[in-house]
Amino acid sequence: MKFVVAGAGAIGAYVGAKMAHAGLDVTLFARGPHGRAIQERGVRILSAEGEFVARHCVLGSLQEAGPVDVVFLAVKAHSLPALAPQLAPLFGPETTVVSMQNGIPWWYFEGAERLERVDPGGVISAAIESRRVVGAIVYLSTEIAEPGVIRHIEGNRITIGEPDGARSERCRNISQALVSAGLRAPITTRLRQEIWVKLLGNIAFNPISALTGATLATMARDPEVSKLVRSIMLETEAVARKLGIEIPITIEQRIAGAEKVGEHKTSMLQDLEASRPLELDAIAGAALELGERLGVAMPHTRAVYACTKLLETGRRGAR
């Protein structure tokens, strides 16, 4: 199988490096200093599991590529509207697209309705046919230590699944490839449920961490902040329930799981500190958009979203 990782940032470069190191046919799409470093020296992985360098074919433009079997979409959700129209050269009749974004993905409603905050103007859904999509939920943490160098912090699981809950051959093939690269890749038949489980934590902890600079354990243990976290999670759970989703873990379990991760900075806090755009609308904005449509009041979520949005806007204006 031929793979392309579209968006070789911290997560994409790590996954691509693991696959290349295992001898799989994988090409990275990367630009800028990071892309040039990978092209010249490969991807260097720093991890408690060991250090290695993986060599790749690196694309600076997707026009250079031909059709592949699987495209891993490893960019943040806010980058997809710009990237999606460029993917056409990668698509053959049976090409699968694995979406790896946090939050509520653009394909969630399979054309029945669209979330403007996730897919503005329908650009993504117009470029990627729904039949191509396999969903992925990423449970690992990495960061770019310097161009071409990825530090693996913790976790190695990427759960994949068909949007309709089927157990498909393409999911089995993708799972086998990821497992051969040393990753855990369980196949779920309850993809939508698992999206909401992860969202439950992201929607509360990520923006609060951006506002406060606090780690997961610090937020979970603080009496006042943990109350706010619970309130946001309750609002999010109410939206999920309106959509017919019963989240299979309790809010207390979700908070305890975050505390167990320890003194870890969320991806949103890392993006803020690195002056990168925040993945705010796919996580909190999309849930708020759904809440408005479904008549679910979300005052705590809205307040934290508004403050985080203002923080990001002010930071951009200061540059």
Secondary structure per residue as TSV (DSSP state, phi and psi in degrees):
chain	resnum	aa	ss	phi	psi
A	1	M	-	360.0	144.4
A	2	K	E	-105.4	131.7
A	3	F	E	-121.3	145.9
A	4	V	E	-125.4	132.8
A	5	V	E	-100.0	108.0
A	6	A	E	-91.2	100.7
A	7	G	-	110.0	78.6
A	8	A	-	-92.4	60.0
A	9	G	S	-82.6	-146.7
A	10	A	H	-63.2	-48.4
A	11	I	H	-73.3	-50.3
A	12	G	H	-61.3	-43.5
A	13	A	H	-67.7	-35.9
A	14	Y	H	-65.1	-49.5
A	15	V	H	-62.9	-44.7
A	16	G	H	-61.9	-39.6
A	17	A	H	-66.1	-42.1
A	18	K	H	-61.1	-41.1
A	19	M	H	-68.1	-44.7
A	20	A	H	-63.7	-40.7
A	21	H	H	-62.1	-28.2
A	22	A	T	-86.9	1.2
A	23	G	T	89.9	12.4
A	24	L	-	-80.8	155.3
A	25	D	E	-85.3	92.3
A	26	V	E	-130.0	135.5
A	27	T	E	-117.6	140.3
A	28	L	E	-103.4	142.7
A	29	F	E	-106.6	111.2
A	30	A	-	-148.5	146.5
A	31	R	-	-128.7	178.4
A	32	G	H	68.9	-165.6
A	33	P	H	-58.1	-37.7
A	34	H	H	-64.1	-46.0
A	35	G	H	-63.3	-41.1
A	36	R	H	-65.7	-39.4
A	37	A	H	-63.7	-41.1
A	38	I	H	-64.5	-41.1
A	39	Q	H	-63.3	-39.2
A	40	E	H	-81.1	-39.3
A	41	R	H	-125.3	-2.6
A	42	G	-	82.1	-176.6
A	43	V	E	-99.1	124.0
A	44	R	E	-98.9	124.7
A	45	I	E	-104.8	126.5
A	46	L	E	-108.0	121.5
A	47	S	-	-154.3	153.4
A	48	A	T	-62.7	-22.1
A	49	E	T	-79.9	-9.7
A	50	G	-	132.7	159.8
A	51	E	-	-108.9	139.4
A	52	F	E	-154.8	164.5
A	53	V	E	-120.3	131.4
A	54	A	E	-115.8	133.1
A	55	R	-	-95.2	139.7
A	56	H	-	-134.2	160.2
A	57	C	E	-80.8	130.6
A	58	V	E	-119.8	128.5
A	59	L	E	-99.8	132.6
A	60	G	S	-94.8	-15.1
A	61	S	-	-144.5	135.0
A	62	L	G	-71.8	-13.6
A	63	Q	G	-65.1	-21.1
A	64	E	G	-76.5	-16.6
A	65	A	-	-90.9	158.3
A	66	G	-	-109.0	-177.2
A	67	P	-	-61.1	143.3
A	68	V	E	-128.1	172.7
A	69	D	E	-81.2	-41.2
A	70	V	E	-138.8	132.5
A	71	V	E	-112.6	120.0
A	72	F	E	-90.8	116.8
A	73	L	E	-86.4	99.7
A	74	A	-	-108.1	11.0
A	75	V	S	-82.0	162.6
A	76	K	-	-69.2	156.9
A	77	A	G	-57.2	-36.7
A	78	H	G	-70.5	-14.4
A	79	S	G	-90.4	-11.5
A	80	L	H	-65.5	-40.5
A	81	P	H	-57.0	-34.0
A	82	A	H	-78.6	-35.0
A	83	L	H	-78.9	-41.4
A	84	A	G	-52.6	-45.0
A	85	P	G	-65.7	-15.0
A	86	Q	G	-87.2	-5.8
A	87	L	-	-81.0	-14.4
A	88	A	G	-50.0	-40.2
A	89	P	G	-61.0	-19.5
A	90	L	G	-84.5	-13.0
A	91	F	E	-92.0	121.7
A	92	G	E	-102.9	-177.4
A	93	P	E	-56.6	-33.6
A	94	E	E	-115.3	16.4
A	95	T	E	-62.9	132.6
A	96	T	E	-100.8	140.3
A	97	V	E	-113.6	119.9
A	98	V	E	-100.0	112.3
A	99	S	E	-86.9	129.2
A	100	M	-	-119.5	17.9
A	101	Q	-	-80.0	149.8
A	102	N	S	-73.5	163.8
A	103	G	S	84.5	-160.2
A	104	I	S	-89.8	117.2
A	105	P	-	-74.3	160.2
A	106	W	T	-60.9	-27.1
A	107	W	T	-89.6	1.3
A	108	Y	T	-53.0	-40.7
A	109	F	T	-97.7	5.7
A	110	E	T	48.8	47.0
A	111	G	T	87.0	-12.9
A	112	A	S	-67.4	-36.9
A	113	E	-	-155.3	169.6
A	114	R	-	-134.4	141.5
A	115	L	-	-94.0	115.2
A	116	E	T	-62.5	-35.4
A	117	R	T	-70.6	-19.7
A	118	V	T	-99.3	-41.7
A	119	D	S	-128.0	72.1
A	120	P	G	-60.9	123.4
A	121	G	G	72.8	4.3
A	122	G	G	73.4	22.5
A	123	V	H	-63.5	-43.1
A	124	I	H	-69.7	-48.8
A	125	S	H	-64.8	-27.0
A	126	A	H	-72.4	-28.8
A	127	A	H	-90.9	-26.4
A	128	I	S	-123.3	110.8
A	129	E	-	-63.6	140.1
A	130	S	G	-60.9	-29.0
A	131	R	G	-66.0	-20.0
A	132	R	G	-80.2	-17.3
A	133	V	E	-83.1	131.6
A	134	V	E	-119.2	132.9
A	135	G	E	-86.2	150.0
A	136	A	E	-138.6	140.7
A	137	I	E	-119.3	119.0
A	138	V	E	-97.0	124.3
A	139	Y	E	-120.0	65.7
A	140	L	E	-151.9	156.1
A	141	S	E	-124.8	127.8
A	142	T	E	-140.4	166.0
A	143	E	E	-148.4	154.3
A	144	I	E	-83.4	108.4
A	145	A	E	-72.0	-38.0
A	146	E	E	-164.2	166.6
A	147	P	T	-51.6	125.6
A	148	G	T	83.6	-1.2
A	149	V	E	-122.6	123.2
A	150	I	E	-114.7	128.0
A	151	R	E	-99.3	121.5
A	152	H	E	-87.9	122.1
A	153	I	E	-93.6	-54.5
A	154	E	E	-166.1	161.1
A	155	G	E	84.3	151.6
A	156	N	E	-152.1	25.5
A	157	R	E	-108.4	133.2
A	158	I	E	-127.8	105.2
A	159	T	E	-83.2	132.5
A	160	I	E	-123.4	157.5
A	161	G	E	-171.1	156.4
A	162	E	-	-76.3	140.9
A	163	P	T	-56.5	-29.5
A	164	D	T	-91.5	4.2
A	165	G	-	83.8	3.2
A	166	A	-	-73.1	156.3
A	167	R	-	-98.5	103.7
A	168	S	-	-105.6	160.3
A	169	E	H	-65.4	-37.1
A	170	R	H	-66.2	-36.1
A	171	C	H	-65.4	-40.5
A	172	R	H	-61.7	-42.1
A	173	N	H	-65.6	-43.1
A	174	I	H	-66.2	-42.9
A	175	S	H	-59.7	-45.3
A	176	Q	H	-61.4	-38.5
A	177	A	H	-64.9	-44.4
A	178	L	H	-66.8	-39.6
A	179	V	H	-64.7	-39.9
A	180	S	H	-63.8	-22.0
A	181	A	T	-89.0	4.0
A	182	G	T	91.1	14.2
A	183	L	-	-104.7	155.2
A	184	R	B	-87.3	132.6
A	185	A	-	-142.3	66.6
A	186	P	-	-66.4	150.5
A	187	I	B	-100.7	127.4
A	188	T	-	-107.3	145.1
A	189	T	S	-99.7	3.4
A	190	R	-	-125.5	55.1
A	191	L	H	-59.7	-45.9
A	192	R	H	-63.2	-39.9
A	193	Q	H	-58.9	-45.3
A	194	E	H	-68.3	-31.6
A	195	I	H	-59.1	-43.0
A	196	W	H	-72.3	-31.1
A	197	V	H	-61.8	-47.3
A	198	K	H	-68.3	-40.3
A	199	L	H	-60.0	-36.0
A	200	L	H	-54.2	-41.2
A	201	G	H	-78.8	-44.6
A	202	N	H	-61.0	-41.3
A	203	I	H	-68.3	-26.1
A	204	A	H	-94.0	-55.4
A	205	F	H	-72.0	-38.2
A	206	N	H	-63.4	-55.9
A	207	P	H	-66.7	-34.9
A	208	I	H	-64.0	-37.8
A	209	S	H	-65.3	-37.2
A	210	A	H	-65.5	-35.9
A	211	L	H	-75.1	-32.3
A	212	T	H	-110.1	-20.4
A	213	G	-	77.1	11.7
A	214	A	-	-86.5	153.0
A	215	T	-	-83.4	171.5
A	216	L	H	-59.3	-49.1
A	217	A	H	-62.8	-39.9
A	218	T	H	-62.6	-45.0
A	219	M	H	-65.3	-42.1
A	220	A	H	-66.3	-30.9
A	221	R	H	-90.7	-18.2
A	222	D	-	-74.2	125.0
A	223	P	H	-59.1	-43.9
A	224	E	H	-76.1	-42.7
A	225	V	H	-66.5	-39.3
A	226	S	H	-64.0	-29.8
A	227	K	H	-64.7	-43.0
A	228	L	H	-64.2	-42.2
A	229	V	H	-57.3	-46.7
A	230	R	H	-60.6	-42.2
A	231	S	H	-63.4	-43.2
A	232	I	H	-64.7	-41.7
A	233	M	H	-64.4	-38.6
A	234	L	H	-62.9	-42.0
A	235	E	H	-63.8	-41.8
A	236	T	H	-66.6	-41.6
A	237	E	H	-60.4	-36.1
A	238	A	H	-66.6	-37.5
A	239	V	H	-65.4	-45.5
A	240	A	H	-58.4	-43.5
A	241	R	H	-62.6	-37.6
A	242	K	H	-62.7	-27.2
A	243	L	T	-90.1	4.7
A	244	G	T	84.4	16.2
A	245	I	-	-102.5	121.8
A	246	E	-	-99.6	114.0
A	247	I	-	-72.1	124.8
A	248	P	S	-79.5	2.0
A	249	I	S	-126.5	157.9
A	250	T	-	-82.6	162.9
A	251	I	H	-61.8	-39.9
A	252	E	H	-61.7	-39.7
A	253	Q	H	-64.8	-39.1
A	254	R	H	-65.7	-41.3
A	255	I	H	-67.7	-41.4
A	256	A	H	-62.9	-37.4
A	257	G	H	-63.9	-39.6
A	258	A	H	-66.4	-40.7
A	259	E	H	-62.4	-36.6
A	260	K	H	-65.0	-29.4
A	261	V	H	-62.0	-32.9
A	262	G	-	97.1	-152.8
A	263	E	S	-80.4	64.9
A	264	H	-	-110.5	133.9
A	265	K	-	-81.2	134.1
A	266	T	-	-65.6	161.9
A	267	S	H	-61.9	-32.6
A	268	M	H	-68.8	-39.2
A	269	L	H	-66.2	-41.2
A	270	Q	H	-60.6	-41.8
A	271	D	H	-63.8	-41.5
A	272	L	H	-61.0	-46.8
A	273	E	H	-66.5	-27.0
A	274	A	T	-93.5	7.2
A	275	S	T	59.0	35.0
A	276	R	-	-98.0	156.2
A	277	P	-	-58.5	148.7
A	278	L	-	-92.4	143.3
A	279	E	-	-84.1	54.6
A	280	L	H	-86.1	-41.1
A	281	D	I	-73.3	-35.7
A	282	A	I	-68.7	-25.4
A	283	I	I	-93.9	-67.8
A	284	A	I	-88.4	-41.2
A	285	G	I	-60.6	-41.5
A	286	A	H	-65.5	-41.5
A	287	A	H	-64.5	-39.1
A	288	L	H	-65.4	-39.6
A	289	E	H	-61.3	-42.7
A	290	L	H	-66.4	-41.0
A	291	G	H	-58.1	-41.6
A	292	E	H	-62.2	-43.7
A	293	R	H	-66.5	-34.8
A	294	L	H	-96.1	-2.1
A	295	G	T	75.1	31.6
A	296	V	-	-102.8	120.5
A	297	A	-	-73.0	133.1
A	298	M	-	-134.7	59.8
A	299	P	H	-64.7	-38.5
A	300	H	H	-69.6	-43.4
A	301	T	H	-61.4	-43.7
A	302	R	H	-64.2	-40.6
A	303	A	H	-64.9	-45.3
A	304	V	H	-68.3	-39.6
A	305	Y	H	-59.7	-47.6
A	306	A	H	-61.5	-42.3
A	307	C	H	-67.2	-40.2
A	308	T	H	-68.3	-38.9
A	309	K	H	-62.0	-42.7
A	310	L	H	-65.2	-39.6
A	311	L	H	-58.8	-45.4
A	312	E	H	-67.9	-42.5
A	313	T	H	-61.6	-44.2
A	314	G	H	-63.5	-38.1
A	315	R	H	-65.8	-41.3
A	316	R	H	-64.3	-39.3
A	317	G	H	-66.7	-27.3
A	318	A	H	-78.0	-17.5
A	319	R	-	-80.1	360.0
